[in-house]
Amino acid sequence: MVELPIYMLPTNFQQIERRSKPRISCAYPARVNGNDGSGRPIEESTTIDNISASGLHLLLRSEFPLQAGLAIVFRFSKTSPLGKGTGPLVAVEGSVVRIQKQMDGFYSVAIKIQNPRFL
C-alpha cells in the first residue's frame, strides 16, 4: 500500500467528525454542582459551549475527577441569564468523561449526560 504525503490527503481529512451525535455550538449560561477531587462541594457558574443528545462541554474553574457526578442546570437561550428569560430551563445529571487543564487555569470538561429533564 502506498502512503500519500500529507499535502496529498483529501482536504476534508481533518474535518471528519468522530462523535456519534451532532453537536450544537452555543453559549448557554449554566450552574454546576458537584464534589471536587478532595470531596469538597462546589457550585459554579459557567457557560456551556457545545451540547449534543449525549454530552456537553464547558469550562470550569474547579478540577473534578473522572467519573465525578455533576448536576447542571442551564437555559436554552444565548441571551437570557440563567434565572430569567423565555428559553427552556433544563437540568441534567452527568459524569465527567474528559478533563484537561487549560493554559489560563480553567479546566476543559466533557460531560456524558445521563438524566436530562425540562424544569
Secondary structure, DSSP 8 states (H G I E B T S, - for coil): -----GGGS-TTGGG----SS--EEEEEEEEEEEE-TTS-EEEEEEEEEEE-SSEEEEEESS---TT-EEEEEEES-SSS-TTSSSS-EEEEEEEEEEEEE-TTS-EEEEEEE---EE-
